Amino acid sequence: MKKYTIKKGNHYCQFAWLSLFRMHWNKNLWSVKFKLDDNCWWSPTRNSDDYDINKLVGIGFGFNHHKNSWRLGWVPNFIFKNHFKLFAYAYDTNTGQHVSVEMGDFISGVIYDCKIESKNNKYYFSCSNIGQAEIDNNLKDSKLEFELNFYHGGNNTAPNDETALTEIIC
């Protein structure tokens, strides 16, 4: 698994442009492993933007991942220390909006295994010991695919140095 760190005050991990070298071609099934470190959790919330979904990992299709991608995302559970909520997330080019489904809770320091599959115009998300989700896939999956990196979402930046281990296996 690869280690990614978003430095305090930033949105992106270092060397995000390296995703250009992690391309895939015409895949419909992905295996994902991930682990968040304790430093990804904080409390109390700073403002409502802290509830925005942070990107853990994903696949962008073609050259505009803001219009054509799936992702796994996370938000701290601000009540229980080192607990997080996992989200399935995709962009819908028909509406120009993203669609997200909460899959369940997980904790830091544990490696989780997930499967994401694109078939029958749906994305199917399944993560060990967390949950499952299904999102309509109104997107036209490009055969060219790029891995998407760890990212702190919303208008706020990372409140701490945040570290994740992730891996996508096609």
Backbone as CSV, one residue per row, in Angstrom:
resi,resn,N_x,N_y,N_z,CA_x,CA_y,CA_z,C_x,C_y,C_z
1,MET,0.845,-1.179,0.000,0.000,0.000,0.000,0.893,1.245,0.000
2,LYS,0.358,2.316,-0.591,1.101,3.568,-0.668,0.672,4.487,0.478
3,LYS,1.627,5.226,1.014,1.351,6.158,2.104,1.172,7.554,1.520
4,TYR,0.065,8.213,1.885,-0.223,9.567,1.450,-0.414,10.445,2.679
5,THR,0.166,11.638,2.655,0.008,12.584,3.751,-0.433,13.930,3.194
6,ILE,-1.490,14.466,3.779,-1.923,15.826,3.495,-1.411,16.670,4.657
7,LYS,-0.557,17.621,4.370,0.006,18.476,5.402,-1.058,19.436,5.940
8,LYS,-0.973,19.737,7.219,-1.892,20.678,7.867,-1.984,21.952,7.029
9,GLY,-3.227,22.394,6.779,-3.451,23.610,6.006,-3.553,23.403,4.511
10,ASN,-3.422,22.169,4.023,-3.501,21.875,2.591,-4.747,21.041,2.268
11,HIS,-5.059,20.964,0.983,-6.130,20.095,0.485,-5.575,18.786,-0.063
12,TYR,-4.422,18.860,-0.745,-3.890,17.725,-1.487,-2.697,17.105,-0.785
13,CYS,-2.483,15.827,-1.033,-1.254,15.187,-0.583,-0.137,15.585,-1.543
14,GLN,1.090,15.405,-1.104,2.216,15.734,-1.957,2.245,14.820,-3.180
15,PHE,2.739,15.330,-4.255,2.933,14.574,-5.489,1.629,14.018,-6.068
16,ALA,0.524,14.759,-5.934,-0.765,14.315,-6.470,-0.695,14.079,-7.970
17,TRP,0.180,14.811,-8.679,0.306,14.673,-10.132,0.799,13.286,-10.537
18,LEU,1.341,12.513,-9.575,1.822,11.167,-9.916,0.700,10.233,-10.362
19,SER,-0.563,10.627,-10.077,-1.680,9.786,-10.531,-1.697,9.650,-12.047
20,LEU,-1.070,10.592,-12.738,-0.982,10.491,-14.196,-0.226,9.240,-14.626
21,PHE,0.596,8.707,-13.735,1.367,7.515,-14.050,0.707,6.240,-13.524
22,ARG,-0.454,6.388,-12.893,-1.197,5.224,-12.399,-2.494,5.116,-13.203
23,MET,-2.321,4.762,-14.469,-3.453,4.649,-15.386,-3.864,3.183,-15.517
24,HIS,-5.122,2.989,-15.836,-5.658,1.665,-16.128,-6.481,1.786,-17.400
25,TRP,-6.802,0.659,-17.976,-7.547,0.652,-19.219,-8.736,-0.297,-19.112
26,ASN,-9.942,0.257,-19.246,-11.171,-0.497,-19.424,-11.426,-1.531,-18.319
27,LYS,-11.294,-1.129,-17.068,-11.590,-2.020,-15.935,-12.992,-1.739,-15.433
28,ASN,-13.644,-2.766,-14.932,-14.977,-2.627,-14.358,-15.057,-3.153,-12.931
29,LEU,-13.947,-3.693,-12.438,-13.906,-4.239,-11.077,-12.595,-3.810,-10.444
30,TRP,-12.702,-3.220,-9.253,-11.528,-2.719,-8.541,-11.540,-3.245,-7.116
31,SER,-10.388,-3.630,-6.631,-10.173,-3.984,-5.227,-9.439,-2.820,-4.590
32,VAL,-9.895,-2.404,-3.429,-9.280,-1.282,-2.735,-8.959,-1.704,-1.310
33,LYS,-7.775,-1.335,-0.856,-7.406,-1.494,0.552,-7.109,-0.102,1.082
34,PHE,-7.494,0.149,2.344,-7.181,1.450,2.926,-7.055,1.355,4.435
35,LYS,-6.346,2.326,4.978,-6.226,2.501,6.423,-6.000,3.977,6.701
36,LEU,-6.804,4.556,7.588,-6.584,5.927,8.037,-5.842,5.894,9.367
37,ASP,-4.946,6.840,9.569,-4.256,6.965,10.849,-5.075,7.837,11.803
38,ASP,-4.735,7.767,13.078,-5.441,8.531,14.116,-5.442,10.029,13.840
39,ASN,-4.407,10.530,13.154,-4.288,11.967,12.919,-5.332,12.515,11.939
40,CYS,-6.155,11.632,11.347,-7.223,12.082,10.451,-8.477,12.492,11.222
41,TRP,-8.500,12.201,12.514,-9.674,12.526,13.342,-9.423,13.820,14.105
42,TRP,-10.449,14.626,14.227,-10.389,15.830,15.063,-11.778,16.125,15.612
43,SER,-11.803,16.878,16.659,-13.039,17.340,17.269,-12.670,18.489,18.198
44,PRO,-13.517,19.479,18.321,-14.848,19.619,17.732,-14.768,20.094,16.287
45,THR,-15.923,20.147,15.637,-15.971,20.652,14.270,-15.617,22.139,14.275
46,ARG,-15.004,22.574,13.201,-14.647,23.992,13.072,-15.799,24.793,12.501
47,ASN,-16.541,24.197,11.573,-17.720,24.811,10.949,-18.427,23.721,10.146
48,SER,-19.494,24.065,9.451,-20.289,23.058,8.727,-19.503,22.385,7.601
49,ASP,-18.448,23.028,7.091,-17.636,22.419,6.022,-16.870,21.190,6.498
50,ASP,-16.713,21.015,7.804,-16.051,19.813,8.310,-16.854,18.547,8.003
51,TYR,-18.143,18.707,7.666,-18.978,17.553,7.307,-18.876,17.210,5.817
52,ASP,-18.120,18.001,5.041,-17.902,17.676,3.624,-17.110,16.378,3.522
53,ILE,-17.356,15.633,2.460,-16.719,14.329,2.282,-15.288,14.506,1.769
54,ASN,-14.353,13.882,2.475,-12.942,13.865,2.071,-12.712,12.641,1.208
55,LYS,-11.897,12.782,0.181,-11.640,11.660,-0.728,-10.561,10.756,-0.145
56,LEU,-10.890,9.497,-0.052,-9.924,8.495,0.382,-9.171,7.956,-0.827
57,VAL,-9.941,7.511,-1.834,-9.368,6.922,-3.043,-10.472,6.886,-4.099
58,GLY,-10.087,6.790,-5.370,-11.097,6.704,-6.412,-10.488,6.468,-7.777
59,ILE,-11.377,6.398,-8.765,-10.994,6.248,-10.167,-11.718,7.325,-10.971
60,GLY,-10.950,8.086,-11.745,-11.515,9.058,-12.662,-11.467,8.497,-14.071
61,PHE,-12.532,8.705,-14.816,-12.623,8.206,-16.184,-12.382,9.353,-17.151
62,GLY,-11.499,9.150,-18.122,-11.184,10.210,-19.068,-10.376,11.293,-18.370
63,PHE,-10.558,12.535,-18.823,-9.709,13.612,-18.328,-10.421,14.599,-17.408
64,ASN,-11.684,14.353,-17.043,-12.380,15.261,-16.136,-13.019,14.466,-15.008
65,HIS,-12.249,14.216,-13.958,-12.767,13.406,-12.853,-13.868,14.122,-12.072
66,HIS,-14.051,15.435,-12.264,-15.142,16.133,-11.593,-16.484,15.881,-12.278
67,LYS,-16.446,15.232,-13.416,-17.691,14.894,-14.101,-17.836,13.396,-14.312
68,ASN,-16.799,12.635,-14.014,-16.857,11.223,-14.363,-15.906,10.430,-13.467
69,SER,-16.402,9.991,-12.302,-15.555,9.227,-11.388,-16.398,8.558,-10.303
70,TRP,-15.781,7.575,-9.671,-16.316,7.039,-8.410,-15.223,7.241,-7.365
71,ARG,-15.648,7.306,-6.088,-14.706,7.511,-4.997,-15.217,6.837,-3.731
72,LEU,-14.295,6.553,-2.833,-14.629,6.248,-1.447,-14.231,7.487,-0.648
73,GLY,-15.124,7.950,0.207,-14.863,9.146,0.984,-15.094,8.909,2.462
74,TRP,-14.630,9.842,3.262,-14.737,9.713,4.711,-14.978,11.072,5.365
75,VAL,-15.619,11.002,6.517,-15.831,12.160,7.377,-15.621,11.671,8.801
76,PRO,-14.921,12.439,9.642,-14.795,12.011,11.040,-16.160,11.905,11.712
77,ASN,-16.301,10.927,12.581,-17.445,10.877,13.490,-16.999,11.720,14.682
78,PHE,-17.505,12.922,14.796,-16.995,13.882,15.763,-17.372,13.554,17.210
79,ILE,-18.156,12.488,17.405,-18.564,12.087,18.752,-17.603,11.057,19.337
80,PHE,-17.173,10.093,18.508,-16.334,8.998,18.988,-14.926,9.134,18.414
81,LYS,-13.948,9.238,19.293,-12.557,9.448,18.881,-12.081,8.322,17.966
82,ASN,-11.404,8.715,16.871,-10.817,7.812,15.881,-11.852,6.941,15.164
83,HIS,-13.091,7.411,15.104,-14.159,6.767,14.339,-14.506,7.661,13.151
84,PHE,-14.871,7.014,12.032,-15.140,7.721,10.791,-16.369,7.132,10.116
85,LYS,-16.970,7.900,9.216,-18.070,7.433,8.372,-17.509,7.264,6.958
86,LEU,-17.825,6.130,6.332,-17.379,5.844,4.972,-18.521,6.112,4.004
87,PHE,-18.194,6.747,2.870,-19.179,7.083,1.859,-18.785,6.521,0.496
88,ALA,-19.767,6.002,-0.231,-19.643,5.732,-1.664,-20.049,7.029,-2.352
89,TYR,-19.374,7.365,-3.443,-19.529,8.695,-4.025,-19.291,8.588,-5.522
90,ALA,-20.130,9.240,-6.312,-19.933,9.256,-7.765,-20.495,10.549,-8.328
91,TYR,-19.980,10.947,-9.489,-20.507,12.116,-10.189,-21.527,11.654,-11.207
92,ASP,-22.609,12.397,-11.335,-23.684,12.108,-12.276,-23.670,13.189,-13.350
93,THR,-23.222,12.833,-14.544,-23.113,13.832,-15.604,-24.478,14.278,-16.108
94,ASN,-25.526,13.501,-15.860,-26.859,13.926,-16.288,-27.348,15.120,-15.494
95,THR,-27.030,15.158,-14.203,-27.493,16.255,-13.362,-26.387,17.241,-13.033
96,GLY,-25.152,16.867,-13.293,-24.025,17.718,-12.933,-23.746,17.726,-11.446
97,GLN,-24.306,16.790,-10.723,-24.160,16.723,-9.272,-23.473,15.428,-8.853
98,HIS,-22.980,15.429,-7.634,-22.443,14.180,-7.090,-23.530,13.481,-6.283
99,VAL,-23.391,12.180,-6.197,-24.310,11.355,-5.417,-23.465,10.626,-4.381
100,SER,-23.870,10.673,-3.128,-23.123,9.968,-2.089,-24.077,9.170,-1.219
101,VAL,-23.582,8.029,-0.753,-24.351,7.145,0.116,-23.456,6.760,1.291
102,GLU,-23.938,6.982,2.503,-23.172,6.567,3.676,-23.219,5.047,3.796
103,MET,-22.047,4.424,3.922,-21.950,2.966,3.971,-21.861,2.428,5.393
104,GLY,-21.315,3.214,6.318,-21.173,2.745,7.689,-19.965,3.358,8.357
105,ASP,-19.701,2.902,9.579,-18.605,3.438,10.383,-17.394,2.523,10.353
106,PHE,-16.216,3.145,10.511,-14.973,2.381,10.643,-14.046,3.125,11.588
107,ILE,-12.953,2.488,11.977,-12.016,3.087,12.924,-10.629,3.215,12.297
108,SER,-9.844,4.086,12.856,-8.467,4.262,12.375,-7.612,3.083,12.798
109,GLY,-6.506,2.908,12.077,-5.526,1.892,12.434,-5.823,0.492,11.947
110,VAL,-6.926,0.302,11.215,-7.327,-1.017,10.715,-7.319,-0.980,9.184
111,ILE,-6.825,-2.030,8.556,-6.851,-2.145,7.094,-8.197,-2.739,6.681
112,TYR,-8.868,-2.055,5.768,-10.164,-2.507,5.251,-10.029,-2.881,3.782
113,ASP,-10.795,-3.897,3.375,-10.833,-4.357,1.986,-12.182,-4.004,1.385
114,CYS,-12.150,-3.456,0.180,-13.375,-3.067,-0.515,-13.348,-3.580,-1.949
115,LYS,-14.520,-3.726,-2.513,-14.695,-4.049,-3.928,-15.655,-3.024,-4.511
116,ILE,-15.308,-2.521,-5.674,-16.190,-1.624,-6.407,-16.342,-2.206,-7.796
117,GLU,-17.581,-2.310,-8.251,-17.846,-2.881,-9.567,-18.805,-1.983,-10.324
118,SER,-18.543,-1.815,-11.612,-19.423,-1.077,-12.492,-20.072,-2.078,-13.448
119,LYS,-21.388,-2.268,-13.301,-22.120,-3.155,-14.214,-23.596,-2.800,-14.190
120,ASN,-24.271,-3.090,-15.268,-25.707,-2.847,-15.390,-26.090,-1.420,-15.012
121,ASN,-25.285,-0.450,-15.441,-25.527,0.968,-15.171,-25.591,1.320,-13.691
122,LYS,-24.813,0.597,-12.876,-24.723,0.887,-11.449,-23.299,0.683,-10.977
123,TYR,-22.938,1.407,-9.920,-21.718,1.138,-9.169,-22.131,0.381,-7.926
124,TYR,-21.440,-0.718,-7.662,-21.684,-1.520,-6.457,-20.446,-1.406,-5.566
125,PHE,-20.643,-0.894,-4.352,-19.573,-0.709,-3.381,-19.787,-1.697,-2.244
126,SER,-18.738,-2.381,-1.829,-18.818,-3.309,-0.711,-17.501,-3.251,0.048
127,CYS,-17.569,-2.975,1.357,-16.365,-2.887,2.182,-16.507,-3.772,3.409
128,SER,-15.467,-4.576,3.649,-15.465,-5.537,4.746,-15.777,-4.863,6.077
129,ASN,-16.689,-5.433,6.805,-17.048,-4.994,8.155,-17.565,-3.559,8.217
130,ILE,-17.887,-2.963,7.085,-18.412,-1.588,7.105,-19.813,-1.558,6.504
131,GLY,-19.949,-1.950,5.229,-21.266,-1.912,4.614,-21.190,-1.946,3.102
132,GLN,-22.355,-1.743,2.495,-22.489,-1.786,1.047,-23.288,-0.585,0.579
133,ALA,-23.138,-0.263,-0.710,-23.917,0.819,-1.316,-24.040,0.547,-2.807
134,GLU,-25.053,1.152,-3.371,-25.320,1.029,-4.806,-25.668,2.425,-5.311
135,ILE,-25.023,2.837,-6.396,-25.295,4.158,-6.977,-25.507,3.977,-8.467
136,ASP,-26.594,4.590,-8.982,-26.820,4.550,-10.426,-25.623,5.130,-11.142
137,ASN,-25.220,4.460,-12.203,-24.080,4.896,-12.995,-24.608,5.428,-14.313
138,ASN,-24.924,6.721,-14.324,-25.383,7.359,-15.555,-24.214,7.888,-16.366
139,LEU,-23.028,7.546,-15.941,-21.819,8.042,-16.585,-21.438,7.160,-17.758
140,LYS,-20.723,7.737,-18.663,-20.154,6.953,-19.753,-18.722,6.662,-19.359
141,ASP,-18.478,5.472,-18.818,-17.134,5.126,-18.377,-16.185,5.153,-19.561
142,SER,-15.192,6.010,-19.460,-14.141,6.047,-20.461,-13.261,4.828,-20.258
143,LYS,-12.671,4.352,-21.303,-11.758,3.222,-21.161,-10.474,3.639,-20.445
144,LEU,-10.114,4.929,-20.525,-8.930,5.433,-19.863,-9.274,5.822,-18.424
145,GLU,-8.546,5.267,-17.462,-8.837,5.466,-16.041,-7.583,5.932,-15.304
146,PHE,-7.776,6.876,-14.380,-6.689,7.382,-13.545,-7.059,7.177,-12.078
147,GLU,-6.085,6.787,-11.281,-6.318,6.689,-9.836,-6.385,8.090,-9.243
148,LEU,-7.303,8.279,-8.308,-7.464,9.555,-7.620,-6.877,9.443,-6.226
149,ASN,-6.161,10.477,-5.818,-5.422,10.467,-4.557,-6.234,10.965,-3.372
150,PHE,-5.713,10.687,-2.204,-6.163,11.173,-0.907,-6.268,12.703,-0.957
151,TYR,-7.416,13.262,-0.484,-7.702,14.688,-0.626,-8.586,15.140,0.519
152,HIS,-8.315,16.300,1.070,-9.173,16.877,2.111,-10.188,17.766,1.421
153,GLY,-11.461,17.387,1.484,-12.492,18.049,0.697,-13.104,19.269,1.352
154,GLY,-13.995,19.912,0.607,-14.725,21.068,1.103,-13.904,22.338,1.075
155,ASN,-14.406,23.344,1.766,-13.727,24.635,1.806,-12.655,24.700,2.887
156,ASN,-12.700,23.790,3.845,-11.680,23.765,4.888,-10.464,22.973,4.418
157,THR,-9.332,23.276,4.985,-8.124,22.493,4.739,-7.913,21.530,5.900
158,ALA,-6.961,20.643,5.762,-6.681,19.643,6.798,-6.274,20.333,8.104
159,PRO,-6.913,19.980,9.229,-6.568,20.594,10.508,-5.297,20.011,11.126
160,ASN,-4.877,18.851,10.649,-3.672,18.156,11.118,-2.948,17.608,9.895
161,ASP,-1.728,17.116,10.071,-1.115,16.297,9.025,-1.905,14.999,8.990
162,GLU,-2.593,14.709,7.878,-3.454,13.527,7.772,-2.771,12.476,6.908
163,THR,-2.741,11.231,7.393,-2.051,10.156,6.689,-2.984,8.996,6.424
164,ALA,-2.916,8.464,5.199,-3.680,7.284,4.822,-2.772,6.341,4.042
165,LEU,-3.053,5.053,4.152,-2.457,4.048,3.292,-3.567,3.568,2.373
166,THR,-3.311,3.557,1.055,-4.317,3.081,0.105,-3.671,2.263,-0.999
167,GLU,-4.503,1.440,-1.627,-4.055,0.648,-2.770,-5.271,0.294,-3.613
168,ILE,-5.139,0.467,-4.924,-6.165,0.029,-5.874,-5.564,-1.102,-6.693
169,ILE,-6.280,-2.228,-6.746,-5.845,-3.385,-7.517,-6.916,-3.663,-8.557
170,CYS,-6.518,-3.692,-9.827,-7.477,-3.951,-10.908,-7.335,-5.378,-11.399
